[in-house]
Amino acid sequence: MKLHRLLVFLVFYCAFFTRPISLLAQSDKLSDSEQARLEAAISRFKAANGAPGISAAVVEHGEYAWSAGFGMADLENEVPATALTLYRLGSISKPLTAVGAMQLWEQGKLDLDAPVQKYCPEFPRKETVITTREVLGHLGGIRHYKSHSPDDVEVYNVKHFDDPIEAGLRFFENDPLVDKPGHHFHYSTQGYTLVGCVMQGASGESYVAYTRDHVFLPAQMGETVADDRYAIIHHRTRFYQKTESGQVVNADFLDSSYKIPGGGWLSTAGDLARFEVAMLKDQLVHRATRDLMWTPLKPADGSEDTYGLGWEVRNVAGVSTAGHDGSQQGTSTAFLIAPEQQAGVVVLINTEEVKAHDLATELLKIVLDQKK
């Protein structure tokens, strides 16, 4: 009996830990050769970068085609990464927030060019008017983090806040602007907390509830939740970083409850693939609104800008793409949509300072090559 159990365990172990754990939306969406190329690219990248775990997903022909996990979500307990593993999204949270804001604009509840205080009166007026359009495009003159030092209480916040918007505003609301609004691109995660406040005022709902009900549920993103370090969240990965010598260790502690709109959501590769599908099919906003979001803004100083309303708009792998990258304690993320090709990729890694965008680019090349 003991021998039988041992054999069963060994079969299970070999099947579970030595192969990518895939969850296919449609079993016939990818050819065997394409899936093999994707898996090989991810495995090479994982080995080269020493990342404990990676989950990835692919959209083809406007449909969710494939997702899989590689390596470990939890090294200490030998839990494998799968398509259902939840990762910190980091700044991928921004396009999710932007879609919610633009829904309110479509409904006539939010004037993008009105002063932000019309919807968020708790944010102090500055020497110059700031609009939601400017903040969405990082042209609002609102600062980013004060520094990236371990002593910076914003970057390494350990305090939990039950009201993410009110608490987040306190970090920067009284600080002077770093530039005249509309003048120059200044990336700001803090600014997206202000967008969350605007959304609350325009919708009459909390930011988290609105985003869940009007962005995640319509896109069938059933696993996506706020990153609450005290809650029991099934399938959440552990978070890692590497020392200067290359040793993998647990990442520094972070409670992101103060910046959910700009960097505080958890999601899976599959959920983000569904989000890509919803954007390609105009299920969340109208096509004209999507095009507006995916059009780079024009700073008044004449500098080049590749950022629209919550989205990075770039030429990747020879095609026009919209997407975003993310980086945070214990995570590196990237997702890309190639609208003309009706394709997309998602890469989520449970290690910080790993070039997730490079892997996303490589996967997109594979997907596009299959379409030739």
C-alpha positions as CSV (number, residue, x, y, z in Angstrom):
1,M,0.0,0.0,0.0
2,K,2.8,2.4,0.9
3,L,4.6,1.5,-2.3
4,H,1.5,2.2,-4.3
5,R,1.1,5.7,-2.7
6,L,4.7,6.5,-3.4
7,L,4.3,5.6,-7.1
8,V,1.2,7.7,-7.3
9,F,3.0,10.6,-5.7
10,L,6.0,10.3,-8.0
11,V,3.7,10.3,-11.1
12,F,1.9,13.3,-9.8
13,Y,5.1,15.1,-9.0
14,C,6.6,14.6,-12.4
15,A,3.5,15.7,-14.2
16,F,2.9,18.7,-11.9
17,F,6.3,20.2,-11.3
18,T,8.3,19.5,-14.4
19,R,5.9,20.8,-17.1
20,P,4.1,24.1,-17.6
21,I,0.7,24.1,-16.1
22,S,-1.7,25.2,-18.8
23,L,-5.3,26.3,-18.8
24,L,-6.6,26.6,-22.3
25,A,-9.6,28.7,-23.0
26,Q,-10.1,26.8,-26.3
27,S,-8.1,23.6,-26.8
28,D,-7.9,24.0,-30.5
29,K,-6.8,27.7,-30.6
30,L,-3.0,27.1,-30.8
31,S,-1.1,24.7,-33.0
32,D,1.2,22.3,-31.3
33,S,4.2,24.0,-32.9
34,E,3.1,27.5,-31.8
35,Q,2.5,26.4,-28.2
36,A,5.9,24.7,-28.2
37,R,7.6,27.9,-29.4
38,L,5.9,29.9,-26.7
39,E,6.8,27.5,-24.0
40,A,10.4,27.3,-25.1
41,A,10.7,31.1,-25.2
42,I,9.3,31.4,-21.7
43,S,11.5,28.6,-20.3
44,R,14.6,30.2,-21.8
45,F,13.8,33.5,-20.4
46,K,13.0,32.1,-17.0
47,A,16.3,30.2,-16.9
48,A,18.3,33.2,-18.1
49,N,16.7,35.6,-15.5
50,G,16.4,33.3,-12.5
51,A,12.8,34.1,-12.1
52,P,11.0,31.6,-9.7
53,G,7.6,31.8,-11.5
54,I,6.1,33.1,-14.7
55,S,2.5,33.0,-16.0
56,A,1.7,34.1,-19.5
57,A,-1.3,34.3,-21.9
58,V,-2.0,34.8,-25.5
59,V,-4.9,36.3,-27.5
60,E,-5.2,35.4,-31.2
61,H,-7.9,36.4,-33.7
62,G,-9.5,38.5,-31.0
63,E,-10.0,35.4,-28.7
64,Y,-8.4,34.2,-25.5
65,A,-6.3,31.3,-26.9
66,W,-3.8,30.0,-24.2
67,S,-2.3,30.6,-20.8
68,A,0.1,28.7,-18.7
69,G,2.3,28.9,-15.6
70,F,6.0,28.0,-15.4
71,G,8.1,27.4,-12.3
72,M,7.1,28.2,-8.8
73,A,4.6,30.6,-7.2
74,D,5.9,29.7,-3.8
75,L,9.4,28.3,-3.4
76,E,9.2,27.5,0.3
77,N,6.1,25.3,-0.1
78,E,6.8,24.1,-3.6
79,V,3.6,25.5,-5.1
80,P,3.8,25.7,-8.9
81,A,2.8,28.8,-10.9
82,T,-0.2,28.2,-13.0
83,A,-2.6,30.2,-15.3
84,L,-4.6,30.9,-12.1
85,T,-1.8,32.3,-10.1
86,L,-2.4,35.9,-8.9
87,Y,0.4,38.4,-9.4
88,R,0.8,42.0,-8.4
89,L,0.1,44.0,-11.5
90,G,2.1,47.1,-10.6
91,S,1.4,49.8,-13.1
92,I,-0.8,47.6,-15.3
93,S,-3.4,48.8,-12.8
94,K,-3.4,52.2,-14.6
95,P,-5.1,51.1,-17.9
96,L,-7.7,49.2,-15.8
97,T,-8.4,52.5,-14.0
98,A,-8.4,54.5,-17.2
99,V,-11.0,52.3,-18.8
100,G,-13.3,52.9,-15.8
101,A,-12.8,56.7,-16.0
102,M,-13.5,56.7,-19.7
103,Q,-16.7,54.8,-19.2
104,L,-17.9,57.6,-17.0
105,W,-16.8,60.1,-19.7
106,E,-18.9,58.2,-22.2
107,Q,-21.9,58.3,-19.9
108,G,-21.6,62.1,-19.5
109,K,-20.8,61.8,-15.8
110,L,-17.2,62.9,-16.1
111,D,-15.9,66.0,-17.9
112,L,-12.3,65.2,-18.8
113,D,-11.4,68.9,-19.1
114,A,-13.1,70.2,-15.9
115,P,-10.9,70.9,-12.8
116,V,-10.4,67.7,-10.9
117,Q,-11.9,69.3,-7.8
118,K,-15.4,69.2,-9.5
119,Y,-15.4,65.5,-8.6
120,C,-12.7,65.3,-6.0
121,P,-13.2,68.4,-3.8
122,E,-10.9,67.1,-1.1
123,F,-7.9,67.6,-3.4
124,P,-6.6,71.1,-2.8
125,R,-6.6,73.6,-5.6
126,K,-3.2,74.4,-7.0
127,E,-1.8,77.5,-8.7
128,T,-3.0,76.1,-12.0
129,V,-6.1,74.1,-13.0
130,I,-5.5,70.4,-13.3
131,T,-7.9,68.2,-15.4
132,T,-8.6,64.5,-15.4
133,R,-7.4,64.2,-19.0
134,E,-4.0,65.6,-18.0
135,V,-3.7,63.3,-15.0
136,L,-4.6,60.3,-17.0
137,G,-1.8,61.1,-19.5
138,H,0.7,62.0,-16.8
139,L,0.6,65.7,-17.8
140,G,-0.9,66.9,-14.6
141,G,2.3,68.0,-12.9
142,I,1.7,65.7,-10.0
143,R,4.9,64.2,-8.6
144,H,5.7,60.5,-8.6
145,Y,7.4,58.9,-5.5
146,K,9.8,61.2,-3.7
147,S,12.6,58.7,-4.1
148,H,13.3,55.0,-4.5
149,S,15.2,54.8,-1.3
150,P,14.3,52.1,1.2
151,D,13.6,54.9,3.6
152,D,10.9,56.3,1.4
153,V,7.6,55.5,3.3
154,E,5.7,55.7,0.0
155,V,7.6,53.2,-2.0
156,Y,8.0,50.9,1.0
157,N,4.7,51.6,2.8
158,V,3.9,49.0,5.5
159,K,0.7,50.6,6.8
160,H,-2.7,49.2,5.7
161,F,-5.5,51.7,4.8
162,D,-9.1,50.7,4.6
163,D,-9.9,53.8,2.5
164,P,-7.3,53.6,-0.3
165,I,-8.3,56.9,-2.0
166,E,-8.4,59.2,1.1
167,A,-5.2,57.7,2.5
168,G,-3.4,57.8,-0.8
169,L,-4.3,61.5,-1.4
170,R,-2.7,62.4,2.0
171,F,0.7,61.3,0.7
172,F,0.9,64.1,-1.9
173,E,-2.1,66.4,-1.8
174,N,-0.3,69.3,-0.2
175,D,2.9,69.1,-2.3
176,P,3.7,71.6,-5.0
177,L,3.4,70.6,-8.7
178,V,6.5,69.5,-10.4
179,D,5.5,71.3,-13.7
180,K,2.7,73.3,-15.2
181,P,-0.2,71.0,-16.1
182,G,-0.1,70.0,-19.8
183,H,3.5,71.2,-20.2
184,H,5.6,68.0,-20.0
185,F,5.2,64.3,-19.3
186,H,5.9,63.4,-15.7
187,Y,5.0,59.8,-14.8
188,S,3.0,59.7,-11.6
189,T,1.5,56.7,-9.8
190,Q,0.2,59.2,-7.2
191,G,-1.8,61.0,-9.9
192,Y,-3.8,57.8,-10.5
193,T,-5.0,58.0,-6.9
194,L,-6.5,61.4,-7.9
195,V,-8.1,59.7,-10.9
196,G,-9.6,57.2,-8.5
197,C,-11.0,60.0,-6.4
198,V,-12.5,61.7,-9.5
199,M,-14.1,58.4,-10.4
200,Q,-15.7,58.1,-7.0
201,G,-17.1,61.6,-7.3
202,A,-18.4,61.1,-10.8
203,S,-20.0,57.6,-10.2
204,G,-21.1,57.9,-6.6
205,E,-19.4,54.6,-5.9
206,S,-16.2,53.6,-4.2
207,Y,-13.3,53.3,-6.7
208,V,-12.8,49.6,-5.9
209,A,-16.5,48.7,-6.2
210,Y,-16.9,50.7,-9.4
211,T,-13.9,49.1,-11.1
212,R,-15.0,45.6,-10.0
213,D,-18.6,46.0,-11.2
214,H,-18.0,47.9,-14.5
215,V,-14.6,46.8,-15.7
216,F,-13.8,43.4,-14.2
217,L,-17.2,41.7,-14.3
218,P,-18.1,42.7,-17.9
219,A,-14.6,41.5,-19.0
220,Q,-15.1,38.2,-17.1
221,M,-12.1,39.0,-14.9
222,G,-13.4,36.9,-12.0
223,E,-10.0,36.5,-10.2
224,T,-8.8,40.1,-10.1
225,V,-8.8,41.7,-6.7
226,A,-7.1,44.5,-4.7
227,D,-3.8,43.5,-3.2
228,D,-4.7,43.2,0.5
229,R,-1.7,41.8,2.4
230,Y,-3.9,40.8,5.3
231,A,-6.6,39.0,3.4
232,I,-6.6,35.3,2.5
233,I,-6.4,35.4,-1.3
234,H,-6.3,32.0,-2.9
235,H,-3.6,31.4,-5.6
236,R,-1.7,34.5,-4.7
237,T,2.0,34.1,-5.5
238,R,4.8,34.9,-3.1
239,F,6.9,37.9,-4.0
240,Y,10.7,37.7,-4.7
241,Q,13.7,39.7,-5.4
242,K,17.4,38.9,-6.2
243,T,20.4,40.0,-4.3
244,E,23.5,41.5,-6.0
245,S,25.0,38.0,-6.0
246,G,21.9,36.7,-7.8
247,Q,20.4,34.8,-4.8
248,V,16.6,34.7,-4.8
249,V,15.1,36.1,-1.5
250,N,11.7,37.2,-0.4
251,A,10.9,40.7,-1.6
252,D,10.7,43.7,0.8
253,F,7.3,44.1,2.4
254,L,4.8,46.4,0.7
255,D,1.2,47.3,1.6
256,S,-0.1,48.9,-1.6
257,S,-3.5,49.8,-0.2
258,Y,-2.7,53.5,-0.6
259,K,-2.2,53.3,-4.4
260,I,-4.7,50.8,-5.8
261,P,-5.7,52.8,-8.9
262,G,-2.1,53.2,-10.1
263,G,-0.5,50.1,-8.7
264,G,-2.5,48.0,-6.3
265,W,-4.4,45.2,-8.2
266,L,-3.7,41.5,-8.3
267,S,-4.7,39.5,-11.3
268,T,-4.0,36.4,-13.4
269,A,-2.6,36.0,-16.9
270,G,-6.0,34.6,-18.0
271,D,-7.9,37.6,-16.6
272,L,-5.7,40.0,-18.3
273,A,-6.1,38.1,-21.6
274,R,-9.9,38.4,-21.1
275,F,-9.4,42.2,-20.6
276,E,-7.5,42.3,-23.9
277,V,-10.3,40.5,-25.6
278,A,-12.9,42.9,-24.1
279,M,-10.9,45.8,-25.4
280,L,-10.5,44.3,-28.9
281,K,-14.3,43.6,-29.0
282,D,-15.3,47.1,-27.7
283,Q,-17.1,45.5,-24.8
284,L,-15.9,48.0,-22.2
285,V,-15.8,51.2,-24.1
286,H,-16.8,52.3,-27.6
287,R,-14.3,52.1,-30.4
288,A,-14.0,55.8,-30.7
289,T,-13.2,56.0,-26.9
290,R,-10.6,53.2,-27.3
291,D,-9.0,55.1,-30.1
292,L,-8.9,58.2,-28.0
293,M,-7.2,56.3,-25.1
294,W,-4.7,54.9,-27.6
295,T,-3.7,58.2,-29.1
296,P,-0.6,59.8,-27.6
297,L,-1.1,63.2,-26.0
298,K,0.8,66.2,-27.0
299,P,2.7,68.1,-24.2
300,A,2.7,71.8,-24.6
301,D,6.5,71.9,-24.7
302,G,6.5,70.0,-28.0
303,S,8.3,67.0,-26.6
304,E,7.6,63.5,-28.0
305,D,5.1,61.5,-26.0
306,T,4.1,57.8,-26.4
307,Y,1.4,57.8,-23.7
308,G,-2.3,58.2,-24.3
309,L,-5.0,58.1,-21.6
310,G,-3.7,55.3,-19.3
311,W,-2.0,53.4,-22.0
312,E,1.5,53.2,-23.5
313,V,1.3,53.4,-27.3
314,R,4.4,52.0,-29.1
315,N,5.7,50.2,-32.1
316,V,6.7,46.7,-30.9
317,A,7.8,43.8,-33.0
318,G,7.1,46.0,-36.1
319,V,3.4,46.6,-35.3
320,S,1.5,49.3,-33.4
321,T,0.6,48.2,-29.9
322,A,-1.2,49.5,-26.8
323,G,-0.3,48.2,-23.4
324,H,1.6,48.8,-20.2
325,D,4.5,47.5,-18.1
326,G,4.6,47.2,-14.3
327,S,7.3,46.9,-11.7
328,Q,6.9,46.7,-7.9
329,Q,8.2,44.8,-4.9
330,G,8.1,41.1,-6.0
331,T,6.7,41.6,-9.5
332,S,7.5,42.5,-13.1
333,T,4.7,42.6,-15.6
334,A,3.8,43.5,-19.2
335,F,0.9,43.2,-21.5
336,L,0.6,44.2,-25.2
337,I,-2.3,44.4,-27.6
338,A,-1.8,44.6,-31.4
339,P,-5.2,45.8,-32.5
340,E,-4.8,45.5,-36.2
341,Q,-3.6,41.9,-35.8
342,Q,-6.3,41.1,-33.2
343,A,-3.6,39.7,-31.0
344,G,-2.2,40.2,-27.5
345,V,0.1,38.7,-24.9
346,V,0.4,38.9,-21.1
347,V,3.5,38.2,-19.0
348,L,3.4,38.2,-15.2
349,I,6.6,37.4,-13.2
350,N,6.9,37.1,-9.4
351,T,10.3,38.7,-9.2
352,E,11.1,42.4,-9.3
353,E,13.4,44.1,-11.8
354,V,13.1,41.5,-14.5
355,K,12.5,42.7,-18.0
356,A,9.0,41.4,-18.6
357,H,8.5,43.6,-21.6
358,D,11.3,41.8,-23.4
359,L,9.6,38.5,-22.9
360,A,6.2,40.0,-24.0
361,T,7.8,41.3,-27.1
362,E,9.3,37.9,-27.9
363,L,5.9,36.2,-27.4
364,L,4.2,38.7,-29.6
365,K,6.7,38.0,-32.4
366,I,5.8,34.3,-32.2
367,V,2.1,35.1,-32.3
368,L,2.5,37.4,-35.2
369,D,4.7,35.0,-37.1
370,Q,1.9,32.4,-36.9
371,K,-0.4,34.9,-38.6
372,K,1.8,35.3,-41.7
